Amino acid sequence: MPSYATNMRLKFPILALTLEVVTIVLYALFVVYDTGDAHGHDGSHAKSNTTQSTSPMTLYPMFQDVHVMIFIGFGFLMTFLKRYGFSSVGINLLLAAFGLQWGLLLQNIWHMHEGKIRVSIDRMINADFSTATVLISFGAVLGKTSPVQLLIMTLLEITIFCINEHLVVEFLGVSDVGASMTIHAFGAYFGLAVARVLYRPGLRNGHEKEGSNYHSDMFAMIGTVYLWMFWPSFNSAIADPGDPQLRAVINTYFSLAACTLAAYATSSLVEKKGKLDMVHIQNATLAGGVAVGTCADMDIQPFGAMLIGITAGVISTVGFKFLTPILASKLGIQDTCGVHNLHGMPGILGGLAGIVLAVLYIASLDFCCYQCGLVMKIPLWGQPPDQNCFEDSIFWEVQEEEEEHEDRLTHGDDSKNKTEA
């Protein structure tokens, strides 16, 4: 039985402040405002294939949309766990706040002008994109990791992501405007690799707190709706202005709509008595946005986007129903949020035009992901023991009244049962 030291009194503040101080020093040395006098080609992301020649604030509305997805969409999507809401939203905010700073630095070291990184709206959007990879991976290990472990994962994953993205975009010339491969598949399979290394034998049969209730599922649906609404901006934010950007919005719009119908229908089909499963609705309805990403700005016509969306909705729902239990029982991959079904498989679907490249690219990540998981597995980082997984109170101050109320309800039921017996 591994030993756990979950007290964060020193380790968390020291790590968080050290990372921020180092980041501030690097920003002081290398980062300045983009004053518009040194525009050049920015290839920091597959979608950064153009420089905006109009007002520097032209992209700000789309930046806001992407920002909402990162902080509200992803955060609330993971609140389905009945005792882990603080961590789902709170740690999401923590990782995103550090990730966007670190991502902006590393994505742009390849594109410095006179030794400086010039901050503009499109580069801030790219920084949010790099953060999305971490938040996707976070879903795979949700409830089983400490904030210290997750900060380390953020540091390592964004570093690897930026190197991988540069190779894929600059050297291989892959077109991936909606980042189906570079963000979604990367984040999903990175998270699954980490989850495998952090495998918890004590959780092989599940956990009493690894479930939802009525209210936690309602909160998770807030995240779903926000992501669903703003996904067209995610896939089109830094596409070429004009027709390509318009096509990206339209294709994502229709892919999501078709995916939703497919997810609802498939959920009813695979569940007993034809009832809908909230897990499917919260997640599989978004798979169309992931799957259409690679070709979002291409001339595939709305019906083509719909076909991609339908396929993604079916694959994602079937994955949640049948594949996730197999990964857990046979391969030891305990995927809490089912990121393989929402981001992994739809991400691969989105990259079918370059399937050989996608397979090689995922395989090449295995070693790096495995090493990250080994670093995170060190007991020093405050990983919670099995009995405290999926529980807010180990890392948060939780109102005692709520716990006492639950205890009274439990003991009251026990007393009633004994009396009746």
Secondary structure, DSSP 8 states (H G I E B T S, - for coil): --------TTHHHHHHHHHHHHHHHHHHHHEEE--SSS-----SSTT------S-TTTTHHHHHHHHHIIIIIHHHHTTTSTT-HHHHHHHHHHHHHHHHHHHHHHHTGGG-BTTBEEE-HHHHHHHHHHHHHHHHHHHHTTTSS-HHHHHHHHHHHHHHHHHHHHIIIIIS----TT-IIIIIIHHHHHHHHHHHHT--GGGTT--TTSS--HHHHHHHHHHHHHHHHHHHHHHHTTS-TTHHHHHHHHHHHHHHHHHHHHHHHHHHHHSGGG---HHHHHHGGGHHHHHTSTTTTS--HHHHHHHHHHHHHHHHHHIIIIIHHHHHHHS----SS-HIIIIIHHHHHHTGGGHHHHHHHHHHHHHHHHHHHHHHTSGGG----GGGTT-GGGTS---HHHHHHHHHHHHHHHHHHHHH-
